[in-house]
């Protein structure tokens, strides 16, 4: 149980375009979802936290107008990178939490390359 | 602030060798500590955790003890297997007993050769 999927697993886009990444909890209801970004050989950095039906809470330094997060249902959250630039190239990981122990269940990640 | 410093890899061991991956932390308050494992092509999975000083987390032969005096949470396994090859992340949470607001180390890639 507690499976989280991400789609796509890998995406290449041109500079200036937008790309959407989906995160789904497959077998549980996720009241909270988290989005992380990971640079090579660096830690996972929390970008934002979203609760179903509410606006996401962004970490300091994360541009909310650039990284649009929608958590419209208890099983789906999306991250849209708008007007992507090469510096947005990274590995994006989502996680979901739904029970009282607050354990986070992680998706496999999405590698974004902006050319 | 909160941060985790983790031993850099990659680490390559022969099967049945002893494993230690060092992890130290800086935190305000009383954090919970975690080890996550990421197998190839999969998401991070919780391997073990400890929520207070002197607690020992254990799972699948792995152990880690929450040492407040040395601010450490080193991961150990007495005899590794090829199937243990993965990336291991040390993390802390500043929500007591919970897993919100996770702060991760950089990850250590372990490769076990037959």
Interface residues (C-beta under 8 A of the other chain):
Chain A: X4 X6 X32 X34 X41 X42 X43 X44 X46 X49 X93 X95 X97 X101 X102 X103 X104 X105 X106 X107 X108 X109
Chain B: X4 X8 X36 X38 X41 X42 X43 X44 X45 X46 X89 X95 X98 X99 X100 X101 X102 X103 X104 X105 X106 X107
